[in-house]
Amino acid sequence: MKRITSKYTNWNCACGHETFLDSKETAIRLAKIEDILGDEYDLDRLRELVQADKEGKIIIKLVQKGDSVYFYDGYLGKIREETVLYAKFVGETRSLPFEERDVGKVVFKTKAEVEESLKKALRKAFEFDKEIFDK
């Protein structure tokens, strides 16, 4: 289906009836939807995707082949960056296999996320130690 709105679309009633304000709001909303969908879209395909999403059949891949990922290498004691070599439901770098559910827990998309995760782990460990020694 071809796009029917543009940034210049302005649907006004020549006679000035207030009911046409709803048409203008509808046009604005349709333009926003078409901005998301792009210039060419298939409503039947969109309907299928929405239904699949409602049924929990849509999986959004958090990483894909060629992406950089970051993780803390405990052996080397530093944060490492590697490229994802393979990613379906399980991903793999040169030295670290991981599952999709590990993204954001063990494997991160940015170095800053790894650093924040390490800080949280240290705070949690410190609080645990403090509880033991305060008794």
N, C-alpha and C positions, 0 to 999 in steps of 0.2 A: 504494500500500500504506500502511496506517495504522500509525503508531508503536505498538509494543507495550510499550515501557518508559517509565518516568518516573523522576524523581530519587528516588522512594520505592520503586522495584521492588526486591524482596528475595526471591530464590528460594532458599529453604532446604528441606532435606529434613526432614520431621517425625521420621523415624527416626534421623537423625544420621549416615547413611553418608558416608564420606569421598568417595565417587565423586560426590556432589552438590556438592562444592566446585568441581568442574569446571563444573557448571551455573551456579554463582554467578559464577565468573570469566567464563563465556560471556555471562551477562546483563550484567555490567559492560562487557564489550567491545562487545556489541550496543548498549548505551545510548550509549557513546561514538560509535559509528558513526551512530546515529540523531540524536545531537546535531549531527553534521556535515550530515546529509541533511535535517534538519528534520522537521516533523510529517507531511507528505505526500510520498511519493516513489514513483518508478516503477522497479522493479528492472530491467526490460528496457531502459529508457533509460540507467540507470546502467551496465549491461553494455555497451551501445553506446559510451558515452563512454570507458569503460576500454579497450575494444578500439581505439577511434580514437586514444587516447593512446599505447597500445603501438605503433601503426603510425605514430606521428609526425604525425598529422593534426590535433592540437589546437594551436591558436595562442592564447596568452594575450596580449591587448592590454595593453600597458604604459601607454598613455594613451588617453583617449577625448575626444570632443568636449566642450568645457566645462572640461576640466582646465587648471590652471595649469602652465606649464613655465617653466624658467629656463635661460638661456644667457648666455655671455659675448659681448658685442658689442664686437669689437676696434676698430671704427670709433669708437664712443663711449667706449670704454675702461671699460665698466662692465657689471655683471650686470643683465640685463633679465628681467622677468617678462611673459609673454604668455599669452593663453588659446588653447587648441587650437580651431581653427575646424572642422577636418575631420580625421578619423582613421580610416583603414582599414588598408591596408598602408603607406600614406604619410600622414604627418600634415602639417598646415600651420597656422601662426599668421599673424597679419597680415603679418609681415615675414620669416618664416623657414619655408621648406618643409623637412621632415625625413622620414627613413625610420624605421620602427620600430626598426631596428638601431642608430640614432643615440641612442636613449634610454639615458642612462647614460654616453654618450661625448661627445656634442655638446650634447644637450638633456637637462636633468635635471628630476627631479620636485621637488627642493627647492633653495633657495638655498645651503644648506650643502654639498650635493653639488657644485655649481659651484665653490664656494670651495676645497673639497678637491681637485678636479680641477686647478684653477689652481695650487695649491701643489705638487702632484705634478709638473706640467709645468715649473714654475720650478726645482724641485730637480733634475729630469732635465737641464734646460738648463744649470744651474750645474755639475753633475757633468761634462757634456760639455765645457764651457768649461775647467774645471779640468784635465781630461785633456790638452787641447791645450796649455795654458800650463805644465803640469808637465813636458812633454817637453823 
